[in-house]
Amino acid sequence: MADKTLTRMDLADAVHNEVGLSRNDSADLVESVLTHISDSLVAGDTVKISSFGTFSVRDKAARVGRNPKTGEEVPIHPRRVLTFRPSHLMKDRVAAGNKS
């Protein structure tokens, strides 16, 4: 398993190298894209990125949970959760990476 984490700066550097924008413009572009994605998700929209995957927000209902240590019942409040479903191309690409 790789222990490298891809950061915003890594994305901005990739945009800088691939597109040729200045480092500041590349960082602004990455920030703008991430802001648009997060704003859409906050609004409850689904974000689909072709050949990558789909981000969506689900509403989870209230339910009763249980503390596994004590067995005590604990109410779990309703909440919104972010889900990601990778595309088949992404799944295949990740699976192919596991073989090497």
Secondary structure, 3 states (H helix, E strand, C coil): CCCCCCCHHHHHHHHHHHHCCCHHHHHHHHHHHHHHHHHHHHCCCCEEECCCEEEEEEEECCEEEECCCCCCEEEECCEEEEEEEECHHHHHHHHHHHHC
